[in-house]
Amino acid sequence: MRLRIEFLSLFLFCATVLAQSDYDTRTLEVKQMFAQRALEALNEPFVGVTRDGTVDPGLFSIRASGVSTTPVVRAADRFLKSLRPDQKVRTVFSVQDSEWRRWSNVDNGIFLRQGVSLKEMTEQQREAAMSLMRESLSAKGLQLSLDIMKTDQTLREINEDVLSYDEELYFFTLMGLPSSTEPWGWQIDGHHLVINYFVLGDQVVMTPAFLGAEPVLAKSGKYAGNHVLQEEQDSGLAMMQALDDEQQASATLASTKEHNNNEGEANKDNLVLEYEGVPVAGFSKDQKSQLLDLVGLFVGNLRAGHAGIRMDEVAAHLDNTRFAWVGEVSGDAVFYYRIHSPVILIEFDHQFPVGTRRLNKERKPTRDHIHVVIRTPNGNDYGKDLLRQHLEAHPH
């Protein structure tokens, strides 16, 4: 309920403030609301996403993955060395710092971010930041990230709003120092793009991750033709359509899409979420394969070797996985879907228009605004369960 109230406040705010180059009272009230919500969430000790408030133990272990992280470590070290001292002060934090959890998907006009942005970087620093992303992500994941950044430029043009939107206002932070043996990580935080990337030895955890876009297809401006998250949309619908009538009925939480349905966005690190929807254990062999392919679209944003390890982890828990759906199943349907197991939570949601109110005037969810959340339930978002085990074995 509180999530819907927060969205209504943001929706009304965006309905009245479309062209903006300075703050007004209403904008500042919304900015204060998001800051307060972040503080409240940080005051809760981290538990992780669970089904009942209790972590299922023993799901994650420190072990050799056989996939080197050396290229990532070297790229992060180059990025760190490129920063000026004043930039390092606001960019580098302890690996145990709560800064990991201080992210949001909302625009920069209403949320203050730490770190150094692409906008203020020198050419050398920008290349070092891009190298870090290039070594950490797959080619698909890097291109998706860049395409999401482009959507902020499109919103800037649509709304004539230089305060809220900017394709270069994506902020990098480092947690810990790049190392082949000690835990560390990096984060990029900006509108519709958040990646948390934890590294311990040759193990990687890339959650929470937030991916989004509005508009999902740019029809004008600097990036006309840019399109985002269409395969994830179409493949999710194809998965639902591949189910028989009984399976679809079991998957369906609601047959009409009336709200924003994502549960695990910013400030929801301790989300309690029951398993809902159709059990994948009852899927046919082909349906299970199709679901794994769908999961792979999201996991595949990670560099190939580590993505394969993650997919093995997902496959090992496939019979304990649920697939849930909200909305219709027609070819042009607006919908939400969820894939939820002990080791992964994926949410895909068509949302109400916010930055495209001038284009999407109806007050209902639209295909033109997509939010995706990917999490590791049971305490391993931000690699925190691996970090806990490491610190117990090697007290600092």
C-alpha positions in Angstrom: 0.0 0.0 0.0 2.8 2.5 0.9 4.4 1.7 -2.4 1.3 2.7 -4.3 0.9 5.9 -2.2 4.6 6.8 -3.0 3.9 6.2 -6.7 0.8 8.3 -6.6 2.8 11.2 -5.2 5.4 10.8 -7.9 2.7 10.5 -10.6 1.0 13.7 -9.5 4.3 15.4 -9.3 5.2 14.5 -12.8 1.8 15.4 -14.1 2.3 19.0 -12.9 6.0 19.5 -13.4 7.1 18.6 -16.9 9.4 21.4 -18.0 12.0 22.2 -15.4 15.4 23.8 -14.9 15.1 24.7 -11.2 13.5 23.4 -8.0 10.1 24.3 -6.7 8.4 23.4 -3.5 6.6 20.4 -4.9 9.8 18.9 -6.3 11.6 19.4 -3.0 8.8 17.6 -1.2 9.2 14.6 -3.5 13.0 14.7 -3.1 12.6 14.7 0.7 10.2 11.8 0.5 12.7 9.6 -1.3 15.5 10.6 1.0 13.4 9.7 4.0 12.4 6.3 2.6 16.0 5.5 2.0 17.0 6.4 5.5 14.2 4.3 7.0 15.3 1.3 4.9 19.0 1.7 5.9 18.0 1.7 9.6 16.8 -1.9 9.2 19.7 -4.4 9.5 20.1 -6.3 6.3 18.4 -9.7 6.1 17.6 -10.1 2.5 14.6 -11.1 0.4 12.8 -14.1 2.2 9.5 -15.9 2.0 8.7 -15.5 5.7 11.4 -13.2 7.2 13.8 -16.1 7.8 16.8 -16.9 5.6 17.0 -20.4 4.2 20.6 -21.3 5.2 23.3 -23.1 3.2 22.3 -21.9 -0.3 25.6 -20.1 -1.0 29.2 -21.1 -0.3 32.7 -19.7 -0.9 34.3 -21.9 -3.6 36.5 -21.6 -6.6 34.4 -20.8 -9.7 37.2 -21.5 -12.2 36.4 -18.2 -13.9 39.1 -15.5 -13.5 38.1 -12.1 -12.2 41.5 -10.7 -13.0 40.3 -8.5 -15.9 37.7 -7.0 -13.6 40.2 -6.3 -10.8 42.6 -4.7 -13.2 39.9 -2.5 -14.8 38.7 -1.4 -11.3 42.2 -0.6 -10.3 42.7 1.6 -13.4 39.5 3.4 -12.7 40.4 4.0 -9.0 43.9 5.3 -10.0 42.3 7.7 -12.5 40.3 9.6 -9.8 41.4 12.8 -8.2 41.7 12.8 -4.3 38.5 14.8 -4.0 36.6 12.3 -6.2 37.9 9.3 -4.2 36.5 10.8 -1.0 32.9 10.4 -2.3 33.5 7.4 -4.5 35.4 4.8 -2.4 33.8 3.1 0.6 34.3 0.0 2.8 33.0 -3.2 1.4 30.9 -3.4 4.5 29.5 0.1 4.1 25.7 0.7 3.9 26.4 2.7 0.7 25.8 -0.5 -1.2 22.1 -0.2 -0.2 21.7 3.5 -0.9 20.5 3.3 -4.5 17.3 4.2 -6.3 15.9 4.0 -9.8 14.3 7.4 -9.7 15.7 10.4 -11.6 18.5 12.7 -10.3 16.3 15.6 -9.7 14.7 13.9 -6.7 17.5 11.6 -5.5 21.0 12.5 -4.4 23.7 10.0 -5.3 27.2 9.4 -4.2 30.2 8.7 -6.4 31.5 10.3 -9.5 29.3 10.6 -12.6 30.1 10.1 -16.2 29.3 13.8 -16.7 32.1 15.1 -14.5 34.7 12.5 -15.6 37.6 13.4 -17.9 38.0 11.4 -21.1 40.6 9.2 -19.4 38.3 8.6 -16.4 35.3 7.9 -18.6 37.3 5.3 -20.6 38.4 3.6 -17.4 34.8 3.5 -16.2 33.6 2.0 -19.5 36.4 -0.5 -19.3 35.2 -1.6 -15.9 31.7 -2.1 -17.3 33.1 -3.9 -20.4 35.1 -6.4 -18.3 32.3 -7.0 -15.8 29.4 -7.4 -18.2 28.6 -9.3 -21.3 28.5 -7.4 -24.6 24.7 -7.6 -24.3 24.8 -6.2 -20.8 27.0 -3.3 -21.7 24.9 -2.4 -24.7 21.7 -2.6 -22.6 23.2 -0.3 -20.0 24.2 2.3 -22.7 20.8 2.1 -24.3 19.1 2.7 -20.9 21.3 5.8 -20.5 20.1 7.0 -23.9 16.5 6.9 -22.7 17.3 9.7 -20.2 18.4 12.0 -23.0 15.1 11.2 -24.7 13.2 12.1 -21.5 15.2 15.3 -21.3 14.1 16.3 -24.8 10.4 15.2 -24.3 10.0 17.1 -21.1 12.5 20.0 -21.7 13.8 19.1 -18.2 17.5 19.6 -17.6 17.2 19.2 -13.8 15.9 15.6 -13.8 17.3 13.8 -16.8 20.8 13.5 -18.3 22.4 10.5 -20.1 25.7 11.2 -18.3 24.3 11.4 -14.7 25.2 7.8 -13.8 27.4 7.5 -10.7 30.2 5.0 -10.0 31.3 3.9 -6.5 33.8 1.4 -5.3 33.2 -0.7 -2.1 36.5 -1.9 -0.8 39.7 -1.9 -2.9 40.1 -4.0 -6.1 41.7 -7.3 -5.0 42.2 -10.9 -6.2 41.7 -12.2 -2.6 39.8 -9.7 -0.5 36.1 -8.9 -1.0 35.3 -5.7 -2.9 32.8 -4.5 -5.5 31.5 -1.6 -7.6 28.2 0.0 -8.2 26.6 2.2 -10.9 23.6 4.1 -9.8 21.3 6.3 -12.0 17.8 6.7 -13.4 16.6 3.3 -14.5 20.0 1.7 -14.2 21.5 0.2 -11.1 24.1 -2.5 -11.0 25.7 -3.9 -7.8 28.7 -6.0 -8.5 30.4 -7.9 -5.7 33.6 -9.8 -6.1 35.3 -12.3 -3.8 38.2 -14.2 -5.4 36.8 -15.6 -8.6 33.2 -15.4 -7.5 30.8 -12.7 -8.6 27.3 -11.6 -7.4 25.6 -9.0 -9.6 22.4 -8.2 -7.6 20.4 -6.2 -6.8 20.2 -5.0 -10.4 17.6 -2.6 -11.7 17.0 -2.2 -15.4 14.3 0.1 -16.8 13.3 2.4 -19.6 10.9 5.2 -20.5 10.2 5.5 -23.3 11.1 2.0 -24.4 11.2 3.1 -28.0 12.5 6.6 -28.9 10.5 8.0 -31.8 12.3 11.3 -32.1 15.4 13.2 -31.0 19.1 12.4 -30.6 18.5 8.6 -30.2 15.4 8.1 -32.4 15.0 4.3 -32.9 16.6 3.4 -29.5 14.7 0.5 -28.0 15.1 -1.3 -24.7 14.0 -4.5 -23.0 11.8 -5.7 -25.9 13.1 -9.3 -26.0 12.6 -9.6 -22.2 9.0 -8.4 -22.7 8.2 -10.6 -25.7 9.9 -13.7 -24.3 8.0 -13.3 -21.0 4.7 -13.1 -22.9 5.7 -16.1 -25.0 6.4 -18.1 -21.8 3.0 -17.4 -20.4 1.3 -18.3 -23.8 3.3 -21.6 -23.8 1.4 -22.7 -20.7 -1.8 -24.7 -20.9 -5.1 -23.3 -19.5 -4.6 -24.9 -16.1 -1.1 -23.7 -15.8 -2.0 -20.2 -16.8 -4.8 -20.1 -14.2 -2.3 -21.2 -11.6 0.2 -18.6 -12.7 -2.3 -15.7 -12.7 -2.3 -13.5 -9.6 -4.7 -11.1 -11.3 -6.2 -11.0 -14.8 -6.1 -7.2 -15.1 -3.1 -4.9 -14.8 -4.2 -2.0 -12.7 -1.1 -1.0 -10.7 2.6 -1.0 -10.7 3.4 -4.5 -9.4 7.1 -4.8 -8.7 7.8 -5.7 -5.1 11.6 -5.7 -4.9 12.7 -2.2 -6.0 14.8 0.3 -4.0 14.6 0.1 -0.2 13.2 -3.4 -0.4 16.3 -5.3 0.6 14.3 -7.1 3.4 11.3 -7.8 1.3 9.1 -10.7 2.6 7.6 -12.3 -0.5 5.8 -15.6 -0.6 6.2 -18.0 -3.5 3.2 -17.4 -5.8 2.2 -18.6 -9.2 2.5 -21.9 -11.0 5.2 -24.4 -9.8 7.8 -25.0 -12.4 8.2 -28.5 -11.2 5.1 -29.3 -13.1 6.4 -27.9 -16.4 7.2 -30.1 -19.4 10.8 -30.5 -20.5 10.2 -27.9 -23.2 8.5 -25.5 -20.9 11.4 -25.8 -18.4 13.9 -25.1 -21.2 11.9 -22.1 -22.3 11.9 -20.7 -18.7 15.6 -21.1 -18.4 16.1 -19.3 -21.7 13.9 -16.5 -20.2 16.0 -16.3 -17.1 19.1 -16.3 -19.3 18.0 -13.0 -20.9 18.5 -11.4 -17.5 21.5 -13.4 -16.1 23.2 -13.0 -19.5 24.0 -9.4 -18.8 26.8 -10.7 -16.6 30.1 -11.7 -18.2 29.8 -15.1 -19.9 31.7 -17.4 -17.5 30.0 -16.1 -14.4 26.7 -16.0 -16.1 27.0 -19.8 -16.8 27.7 -20.4 -13.1 24.7 -18.4 -12.1 22.5 -20.3 -14.6 23.7 -23.6 -13.1 22.7 -22.3 -9.7 19.2 -21.3 -11.1 18.8 -24.7 -12.8 19.7 -26.6 -9.6 16.6 -25.0 -7.9 14.3 -25.1 -10.9 11.8 -27.5 -9.3 11.5 -25.0 -6.4 10.8 -22.1 -8.7 7.4 -20.3 -9.3 6.3 -18.3 -12.3 3.6 -15.7 -11.6 1.6 -13.4 -13.9 -0.6 -10.3 -13.7 -2.5 -9.0 -16.7 -3.9 -10.4 -19.9 -2.2 -12.8 -22.3 -3.0 -11.2 -25.7 -0.3 -10.2 -28.1 -0.4 -6.5 -27.1 -1.1 -7.1 -23.4 0.3 -5.0 -20.6 1.5 -7.3 -17.8 3.8 -8.2 -14.9 5.7 -11.4 -14.5 7.8 -12.9 -11.7 10.3 -15.7 -11.6 11.0 -16.6 -7.9 13.2 -19.4 -6.4 15.4 -19.7 -3.4 18.3 -18.3 -5.3 16.8 -15.8 -7.8 14.0 -13.2 -8.0 13.2 -11.6 -11.4 10.4 -9.1 -11.8 9.3 -7.5 -15.1 6.7 -4.8 -14.9 4.8 -2.5 -17.3 4.4 0.7 -15.3 2.3 3.8 -15.2 3.7 6.6 -17.4 5.9 9.1 -15.5 8.3 10.9 -17.8 6.1 10.2 -20.9 2.9 11.8 -19.7 2.9 14.0 -22.8 2.9 10.9 -25.0 0.9 8.5 -22.8 -2.0 10.5 -21.4 -4.1 7.6 -20.0 -3.6 6.9 -16.3 -2.9 3.2 -16.6 0.2 0.9 -17.0 1.8 1.1 -20.4 4.3 -0.8 -22.5 6.2 2.4 -22.9 7.6 2.3 -19.3 9.3 -0.9 -18.1 10.9 -1.7 -14.7 13.0 -4.9 -14.1 14.4 -6.0 -10.8 16.8 -8.9 -10.3 17.7 -10.1 -6.8 19.4 -13.0 -5.0 17.1 -14.0 -2.1 18.1 -15.5 1.2 20.7 -13.0 2.1 23.1 -12.9 -0.9 22.2 -9.6 -2.5 25.4 -7.5 -2.6 27.2 -10.8 -2.0 26.4 -10.4 1.7 26.2 -14.0 2.6 29.6 -14.7 0.9 31.0 -11.6 2.7 29.7 -12.9 6.1 31.3 -16.3 5.6 34.6 -14.6 4.6 34.6 -12.3 7.6 33.9 -15.2 9.9 36.8 -17.2 8.5 39.1 -14.1 8.3 38.2 -11.6 10.9 39.3 -8.1 10.0 
